[in-house]
Amino acid sequence: MPKLNLQLTLHQLVYHENEVYISLVKVAEETNQTEYIFRKLNEQYVIELQQKSKMLSTIMEPVIIVLIGFFVGVILVSIYLPMFRLSSVLGG
């Protein structure tokens, strides 16, 4: 029975952004430190996820404010426009 190699399997099957992670898994298999390396990789992924979500929320916040301002403006115009038309009809 051939020995299963996690590093090769990850390299073949999983979409990977960074070759460093797969290299770390290879080293972990060779040194029998898989638990430690996976714990460190988990911490790294959590940090990256937090940074990306913070960046996304920082980018989306102004967009959401502009959209809400646009909808409030549309509502205000739709309320006041009939009143101005009515005043021009009655006054003129």
N, C-alpha and C positions, 0 to 999 in steps of 0.2 A: 504494500500500500504506500503510495507516495505521500510525503510529508506536506501538509497544508501550509501555505505561506500567506499570511494575512497581508503582507505588504504587496505582493504580486496581485492578489485578489482585489485589494483596494485600487491598485493602479489600473487594473483592467475594467472593473465594474463601476466604480464610483466616480462621479464628476468631482474633480478636485481643482481648487483654485490655486493651491500652493503645494509645490512639490516637497516643501520642507516637512509638512505633516506626514507624508508618506515615508520620507526618509527617517523621520523620528520613529515611526512604527517599525521600520526595518531594524533600526538600532535597538529598539526595545525588545524585539523578538530575539535578536542575537545575544543580548545581555540578560534576557529573562527579566526585564523590568517593565513589562507591559502595563501593569496596574499603575505604576508611578507615572509613566508617560501618558497614559490615557487620562489620568487625573489632571496632569498639566495641560494636555490638549483641551480638555473640557474647560478648564479655567480660561485658556486663551480664546476659545470660541465664545464663552460668555462675555468676555471683555469686548471682543469684536462686535458681538450682537448688540451690546449696550451702546457702543460708540455709533454704530450704524443707525440704531433706532433714535438716538439723541440727535444725530445729524438730520434724519428724516423729519423729526418733529420740529427742528429748528427751521428747516426749509418750508414745511407745510404751514406753519403758524401764520406768516404774513399772507400767504395765499388764501387761507381760510378767512382771515380778517377782511381782505379785499372782497371776497365773495359775499360775506355777510353784509358788508357796506353796500355792495351793489344791490342786493335784495331789499335792504332797508330803503335805499333810494328809490327803487321801483315802486315799493309800497307807498312811500310818501308822495311820489308823483301821481300815482293812481288815486290817491285820496284827495290831493289838492287840485288837480287839473279839473275835475268836474265842478268844484266850487268856484274856480276862476272863470270858467266858461259860463256858469250860472250868473255870476256877478256882472259879466260883460253883456249878457243877454238882457238882464233886468235893468242895468244901468244905461245901456245904449240903445 
